[in-house]
Amino acid sequence: QVPFVESGGDLVQPGGSLRLSCVASDRNYFMAWFRQPPGKERERVASSNWAGDSTWYAESVKGRFTISRDNAKNTVYLQMDSLKPEDTAVYYCNKFPPPFDAWGQGTQVTVSS
């Protein structure tokens, strides 16, 4: 069983918004969203504890991205607003901190006019 299934990626114009979803096969106390831009390393962009009252954001997305979760559905969301071309990447979710579970296929976000 795939631990995580990400969805919601799309092609969007700069300044636009997207909402990503991640369905987990099991409960995870701490969850995070990561992204991997073309030709670059995977990086963490946001994370949240179980209650959603302790969150962390990378400086590059702070004020634009919001992580939230529906624990009854084992689902974590990433609301992305004011998107920029540099947000273009494949987005993944996983538990955090490491060790990570197996990575899902991710969802492609492309920000371009």
Legacy VTK file of the C-alpha trace (Angstrom):
# vtk DataFile Version 3.0
C-alpha trace
ASCII
DATASET POLYDATA
POINTS 113 float
0.000 0.000 0.000
1.338 3.401 -0.973
1.877 5.438 2.177
0.931 8.769 0.603
-1.108 9.841 -2.418
-0.737 13.452 -3.482
-3.099 15.322 -5.809
-4.195 18.782 -6.845
-1.244 19.938 -8.914
-1.855 21.851 -12.120
-0.607 24.531 -14.465
-1.431 27.933 -13.014
-0.553 31.509 -13.862
1.644 33.620 -11.572
-0.453 35.052 -8.762
-2.850 32.135 -8.882
-3.797 29.601 -6.220
-3.888 25.839 -5.832
-4.858 23.455 -3.059
-2.906 20.232 -2.790
-4.149 17.160 -0.944
-2.244 14.259 0.560
-4.039 11.141 1.725
-1.991 9.003 4.114
-2.501 5.293 4.582
-1.773 5.590 8.290
-1.867 8.145 11.047
1.220 10.294 11.380
1.668 12.750 14.174
3.879 15.182 12.287
3.338 15.649 8.565
5.147 17.799 6.060
4.988 18.960 2.478
8.121 18.878 0.389
8.915 19.973 -3.137
11.554 19.180 -5.701
12.115 21.802 -8.422
13.621 20.631 -11.711
17.289 19.760 -11.258
17.302 20.593 -7.550
17.183 18.801 -4.223
13.944 18.031 -2.444
13.168 20.592 0.252
10.652 20.864 3.051
8.210 23.741 2.599
5.703 23.263 5.442
4.975 20.943 8.346
2.317 20.531 10.997
1.743 18.614 14.204
-1.346 16.482 14.779
-3.472 19.279 16.181
-2.415 21.751 13.530
-1.459 24.307 16.151
2.268 24.000 15.595
3.336 24.703 12.040
6.546 25.563 10.240
7.091 27.189 6.854
10.133 27.749 4.705
10.958 31.434 4.358
10.321 31.253 0.630
6.639 30.351 1.140
5.839 32.028 4.452
2.701 34.151 4.173
1.659 32.490 0.915
1.247 28.792 1.777
-0.928 27.296 4.508
-0.763 23.716 5.749
-3.838 22.149 7.312
-5.087 18.672 8.066
-8.237 16.611 8.494
-7.172 13.818 10.820
-10.474 11.985 10.466
-9.602 11.537 6.800
-5.828 11.092 7.277
-5.470 13.987 4.861
-3.098 16.936 4.819
-3.634 19.969 2.631
-1.403 22.703 1.278
-3.159 25.888 0.244
-0.859 27.817 -2.069
-1.652 31.443 -2.872
0.220 34.151 -4.781
2.101 31.487 -6.681
5.388 32.375 -8.336
7.282 30.708 -11.181
9.887 29.579 -8.639
7.194 27.498 -6.933
7.260 25.170 -9.939
8.115 21.705 -8.625
6.827 18.244 -7.887
5.199 18.376 -4.463
5.284 15.461 -2.037
4.098 14.770 1.478
5.630 12.526 4.116
5.889 12.221 7.842
8.449 14.388 9.563
11.073 14.205 10.971
12.956 11.389 9.282
13.126 8.469 8.850
10.667 8.938 6.009
8.166 6.441 4.740
8.262 5.546 1.037
7.658 8.574 -1.165
4.544 8.806 -3.286
4.491 9.902 -6.916
3.959 13.514 -5.994
1.886 16.076 -7.833
3.258 18.498 -10.426
2.765 22.224 -9.891
3.744 24.468 -12.776
3.513 28.242 -12.445
3.818 29.913 -15.805
2.117 32.494 -17.950
LINES 1 114
113 0 1 2 3 4 5 6 7 8 9 10 11 12 13 14 15 16 17 18 19 20 21 22 23 24 25 26 27 28 29 30 31 32 33 34 35 36 37 38 39 40 41 42 43 44 45 46 47 48 49 50 51 52 53 54 55 56 57 58 59 60 61 62 63 64 65 66 67 68 69 70 71 72 73 74 75 76 77 78 79 80 81 82 83 84 85 86 87 88 89 90 91 92 93 94 95 96 97 98 99 100 101 102 103 104 105 106 107 108 109 110 111 112
